Amino acid sequence: MKILMVCLGNICRSPLAEGIMQQLADKKGLNWKIDSAGTGNWHIGEGPDRRSVRVAHKYGIDISKQVCRLFRQTDFYEFDHILVMDKSNLSNVLAMARNVHERNKVNLLLGDRIVPDPYHDDSQFEPVFKLIEDGCKAFIEKQKNK
């Protein structure tokens, strides 16, 4: 299975989501490919935010080698699931979908809730990590039951 995690700048939430989902999938022996992208182009080619790197490292996940990229139309073809962090990301990605099949691949990671952007508040990186981890665990459980 191929899963794409999407947030705004691809430096805080989606790199965490990529790292967390990959670690959880690997631990369960799932042969999943996880990637991440952003809907905004400010940070293309950069690494994740140092605060995301730090909180991931605290939990044994290395996201320091990830490189920010922009969400692209071909991602609909390449990925089975596109999990977005908030409603703005959801709207931006759905606006690029060309058909119902592509639209059906796109969902909020937390179902009907959003993962808040921690960029402007250092104290939010740990709670955001936990939210994303819970969302990833729930996604894996849901896939097991299909």
C-alpha positions in Angstrom: 0.0 0.0 0.0 1.2 3.5 -0.7 0.1 6.4 1.5 0.8 10.1 1.1 0.6 12.4 4.1 -0.2 16.1 3.3 -0.1 19.3 5.2 0.5 23.0 4.3 4.3 23.4 4.1 5.5 19.8 4.4 7.8 20.8 7.2 5.9 20.1 10.5 2.8 17.8 10.4 3.2 15.7 7.3 6.9 14.8 7.9 5.9 13.6 11.4 3.0 11.7 9.9 5.3 10.1 7.3 7.8 9.0 9.9 5.2 7.8 12.4 3.1 5.8 9.9 6.3 4.2 8.4 7.5 3.2 11.8 4.2 1.7 12.8 3.8 -0.1 9.5 7.3 -1.5 9.7 6.8 -2.7 13.2 3.6 -4.6 12.1 5.5 -6.1 9.1 3.4 -4.2 6.6 5.0 -3.5 3.2 3.8 0.1 3.0 5.4 3.0 1.3 4.8 6.3 3.0 5.6 9.7 1.7 4.6 13.3 2.5 3.9 16.5 0.6 2.6 20.1 1.1 0.0 22.1 -0.6 2.1 25.3 -0.3 5.5 25.8 -2.1 7.4 27.9 0.5 9.7 25.1 1.7 10.4 22.9 -1.4 13.7 21.2 -1.1 14.1 22.0 2.6 14.2 19.5 5.5 11.5 19.2 8.2 11.2 21.9 10.9 13.8 21.3 13.6 11.0 21.0 16.2 9.4 18.2 14.3 12.8 16.5 13.9 13.3 16.9 17.7 10.0 15.4 18.8 10.2 12.6 16.3 13.7 11.8 17.6 12.4 11.7 21.1 10.2 8.8 20.1 12.9 7.0 18.1 11.9 8.2 14.6 14.4 9.9 12.3 12.7 12.3 9.9 15.9 14.4 9.4 16.5 13.1 5.8 13.1 13.9 4.4 12.9 16.6 1.8 9.9 18.9 1.4 8.0 18.6 -1.9 4.8 20.0 -3.3 1.6 17.9 -3.8 1.2 17.1 -7.5 -1.5 15.8 -9.7 0.4 12.5 -10.3 0.1 11.7 -6.6 -3.5 10.6 -7.2 -2.2 7.9 -9.5 0.8 6.9 -7.4 -0.9 6.6 -4.0 -3.7 4.4 -2.6 -4.6 6.8 0.2 -3.9 10.6 0.6 -4.3 11.6 4.3 -4.5 15.3 5.0 -4.0 17.2 8.2 -6.7 19.9 8.1 -9.7 21.2 6.1 -7.6 23.7 4.1 -5.4 20.8 2.9 -8.4 18.8 2.2 -9.9 21.5 0.0 -6.7 22.2 -1.8 -6.1 18.5 -2.6 -9.7 17.8 -3.6 -9.6 20.8 -5.9 -6.9 19.0 -7.9 -8.8 15.8 -8.2 -10.1 15.0 -11.7 -12.7 12.4 -10.9 -14.5 10.6 -8.1 -11.9 7.8 -7.9 -9.2 10.4 -7.1 -11.5 12.3 -4.6 -12.3 9.0 -2.8 -8.5 8.5 -2.0 -8.5 11.8 0.0 -9.4 11.9 3.7 -8.6 13.7 6.9 -6.1 11.7 8.9 -8.2 12.0 12.0 -11.6 11.3 10.4 -13.7 14.4 11.2 -11.1 16.2 13.2 -8.1 18.2 12.2 -4.4 18.1 13.2 -3.6 21.7 14.2 -0.6 23.3 12.7 2.1 23.7 15.5 4.3 26.0 13.5 3.7 29.2 15.6 3.7 27.5 19.0 6.7 25.4 20.1 4.6 23.8 22.9 2.2 22.2 20.4 4.7 19.8 18.7 4.4 17.1 21.3 0.5 17.1 21.4 0.5 17.2 17.6 2.9 14.2 17.5 0.4 12.3 19.8 -2.6 13.2 17.7 -0.8 12.0 14.5 0.3 8.8 16.2 -3.3 8.1 17.3 -4.5 8.8 13.8 -1.9 6.5 12.2 -2.8 3.7 14.7 -6.5 4.1 13.9 -5.8 4.0 10.2 -3.8 0.8 10.5 -6.5 -0.8 12.5 -9.1 0.2 10.0 -7.1 -1.3 7.2 -6.7 -4.6 9.1 -10.5 -4.8 9.4 -11.1 -4.5 5.6 
